[in-house]
Amino acid sequence: MRRRIVLDTDIGTDVDDALALALALASPEIELVAVTTVSGDTALRARIAARLLALGGRADVPVYAGCTRPLGGGAGFAWFGHEGDGILDGSRDAIASEPAADALVRLCRQEQGLELVAVGPLTNVAHALERAPDLAERIVRLTVMGGWLRGVVVGENPLPPAVDYNLCADPVASRRVLAAGIPTRLVPADVTVRVWLTESDVVALERSALPLHGALARAVRVWSPLQRDLFAGLGAPLPAENAAFLHDPLALACAHDETFCTLEELPIEPVTVDGVFRTRVSQPGAAGTFQMRCATSVDAARFTDHVRRRFGIAGSKGR
């Protein structure tokens, strides 16, 4: 049975959101019901999503622009300034006028068996829960790309919990959503940093005749040097072959096939420690904890091969 999914995304900054959307379109196990955008200029993000959908032959999927600022206030979401480069070309793709939070409430009340895959800050979902607390009982499953469980390591370099941008960007929203009682699957940075596209994969996308693949390749070319600088600044230089992490595609894929990862039922305590939001693994039954299915390891070779097959670039010489 196909999974009926709404993808909630901060598409346009890190290219992994665009790759996740393309993977959803290439996955017969998924019926993409809608896309909602969050963080910063969400109208621009919605245009990016709509352009990719049109390039992929799915202009029928509605796109809703959502929350522009964190629920908890603060400095706001990250914005790099390159959003849309390589993808937007002046086309005027249709964007729905209904706000994303309203659309989430309506869709979850109208649709049976709807799942939500959130690959950005959880602000839209938190707003929707504020407006309709019964929403928690209507979402069949929430899959979140986010969390820092037992340690994030790139190469031999450990990274701090703040590397979990999606949940740390709006801790008020994250705490509210994770405590709402929705059956939740966490795909944390612990595992997503172990999967990436290589330079050979990007070349294969560039050689593809599909317009969507060309846009993805151009977006990777924009993001790749920025990603390299970011991780070098964290003291974790990336392997030369890493062109783009597959954080969000892994979360998207786990929504229909958990076997890419090892998942454990863990008691997660949403808590702020030293000013940083954490998804802390606690003792079973401890106050303030919530049982969640958490990805704790990944078969990186199998997953990257899956992405290559779905994109039709299985012959590329990746790792």
N, C-alpha and C positions, 0 to 999 in steps of 0.2 A: 504494500500500500504506500502510495506517495505521501511524503510529509508535506503538509500545508504550512508554509513558513512566511513570516514577515521578517525582513532583514532590516535591523536598526543599525545605522552606520554613520561614522564620521568620514565618509569617503572623500578623497581628494588630497589628503596630506600624505600619510604613509600609503604606498601603492597597494598594500596588502588588502585594503578594503575593496579596491577595484578588482583585484584578483579573486577575492571571495565572491563578488557579484558575478563575475564571469564563470566561476566554478559552479555556482548555483544554476546558471543558465545551461551549463553543460552536464548537469546531473539529472538523469531521468527519475531518480528517487525523490526529487524535490519538485513541488509545485510552488513557485514563488508568487505569493498573493499580493505583496506590496513591498515597497522600500520606504523607510522613514529615515530622515537625516537629522543629525544632532551636532552641536558644537560650532560656535562662531557663525560665519555667514552660511546658514543652513540653506538659504535659497540657492546660493552658488553650488553648494554640495548637491542639492537636489538636481540642478541642471547637469552636473557631472554624471550622476546616476542615470538620469533620463537619457543622456547622450549615449552612454555605454549600453543601456537597454535597447535603444534604437539601433545601434551598430550590431547588436546581437540578435536583431529581429524580434525583439520583445517590447516594442513600444506600448503594448497593451497593459503592461504592468504599471499600476499607478505609483507615483512618487510623491511623498508628503514631506514638506520642510518642517522641522521641529524647533526645539529649544536652542537658543543662541548662547545662553549664559548658564553657568552652573547653578543648581538649585540652592547651594549654600553660599552664593555670592563669591567674593574673592577676586583674584586677578583675572579670571576668565580662562578660556580654553586656549590651547596652543594654536597658532596660526603662522604658517611659514611664508606665505605669499606666492607660492608656486601653484596653489590649488587650481586645477583645471588645465595646466600646461600639458600639451601633448594630447589632450582629450577634447576639449571644447574647440569648436571650429566655426562658431557663428550660427550654427543651427539653432532653431527655436523649437525645442522639444517641450511637450506639454507637461506642466507641473500642476498637481492638484492644489486647489485653494484651501482645502481643509487642513488645519494644523495637525501635526503628527500625533500629538497626544489624543486629540479628539478622534482621529482616524483609528488609533490603536483601540480605544474604548469601543468604537462602533464595530470594527472588524471582529474583535473578540466576542462581542455579544451576538453578532450575526452568524459567525462562522463556527461550525463545530470542529473540534480537533485541531485548532490553530496553535502553532508553536511560534516562539519568538527566538531569533538568533540576534544577540546584541554584540556588536563588534566595535563599539565606541563607548563613551561615557553613558551612564544609565539614566541620564536626566529625563529623556522622553518617557521612559518607562515609569520613573518615579512620579512625574506629572500625571500620567494616565492613572496611576494608582491613587493619587490624591483625589482625582475627580470621580473615580469609580473604584472604591475599595474591593468590590466584588470581583474585580478583574483578576485578582490573584487566584480565584477558583476557576476561572475560565481559560487561562493559559495552560495548555496541556504540559508544556515543558519550556523552560527558559534556558538557552545555551548562551553562556557568557564567555567571550574571549577576555580574560582578565584574571587577576589573582597572582599572588606570590606565596607559595605554600612552604616548600622545604629548601628553597634556594634556587636562584637563577644563575647559571654559569655559562659564560661564553668563552670557549677555549678553556683556559684554566683560571679565568678571571671571574670571581663572584660579583654579582651586581646587587645593589640594595633594593629593598621593597619598593622604593619610589619609581623603579623602572616599570612598574605596573601602571602605565599612564591611564588606561581606560577607567579603572576604579579610583585611582588617586586624584583624577582630574575633578571629580565631583563627589567627595566622600559622603556628603549628606544624602545624595541620591543613591549612592552605592549601598549605604547602610539600610536605607529605607526599602530598597528593592530586595536585597538579600535576606532581609528579615520578614518579608511579606508572606512567606509560606508557599511561594511558587515552587514546584518541583524544578530544581536547578542543577545544571551541569556546568561545572567550571572547567575551562580549558586555559590554564594559567601560563604565564611566561616561562615557568619552569620547563615546559615541554615545547612551547612554540618557538623558542630560540634554537631548537635543534633541527628545524626544517627551513629550507630556503631554495629559491631558484638560483641557477648558476648562469654564468655568462653564455654558455652554450644554449641554455634554455631561452635566453632573451634573443639570441641570434635566430633561433628557430621560430620564435614568435614574429620577428621582423620579416622572415622569409615567407610566412604564411600569407595566403591570399585573402584571409578573412579580415575585414575592416576592424572588427573588435580586437583581434590579436595585434594588429598594428598599433592601435591606441594603447593597449596594455604595454607593449614594448616601449613606446615613447614615454609613457608614464614611469616605467621602471628606470629608464635612462635619466629622467629628471631626479628621481628619488634616490637612486643608488649612491651617488657621492654624498648626499646629505646624510643618509643612513651611516655611511662609513665614518663621517666626521662626528656624528652623534656618539657612536660607540667608542671611537678613539678618545673622545672627551670623557667617557665614563671609565677609561682605563681598560677597555676590552676591544682591542683591534680585531677586526673581522678577518676571516680567511679570505684570501684573494678571490676565490670562486663564488663568494656570497654576493649575489646581485640584489636580492630582496628576500627578506624573511617572509614566511608563509603563516604568520600568526593567525590572521582571520580566516584564510582558507581552511586551516586545520579545524578551527571551531565549527565552521560551516559543515565540513565533512563529517565531524563527529555527531552532528544532529541526525544523520541518517545511517552512520556506520561507526559505532564506538570502537570497533576492533582495530582501528588505526592506533589507538592508545590503550594503555592499561588504565582502567578507572577503578577508584576506590570510593566507598561510601565513608566520608569523613565528617566529623563534627567541626564546622567552621564558625569561628567567632569573628564577626565584623567589628573591628576595633581600631581606634587610632592610637598609635604608639609613637611618641616623640614627634607629633605633628604629621605623621604619615599614616594614611589609611592602610589597614592590613586585613587580609583574609587569613587569620591565624588558626592553625590546626590546634584544637583544644582536646580536653578529655571528653569522652562520650557522656552525654547527659549533663554536662556542665551548664550552668545558667548562661543565657545569652548566646548559645550555640545553635546552629541549624545544620541538619544533615544534608549534605550535597554530594552529588557524584562528581568526583574530581579526577582529571587526567593527571597521572603521576609519571608516566613514561610514554614514549612514542616510538613506533617503528618508522624511523625517519626515511629509510630507503623505500619501504613499501608506500608510504604516503606521497613522497615526491614522485615516485613512478606513477601513482594514481593521478596526480595533477597533470603530469605530462601526457598520459593517455587521454584524459578528458579534454585537454587542449589540443590533442592531435600532434604533439611534438615528442612522442615517445622515443624517437630515434636520436634525440639530442644527447650529447655525451656529458651528462651531469655526473655528480658524485654518486 
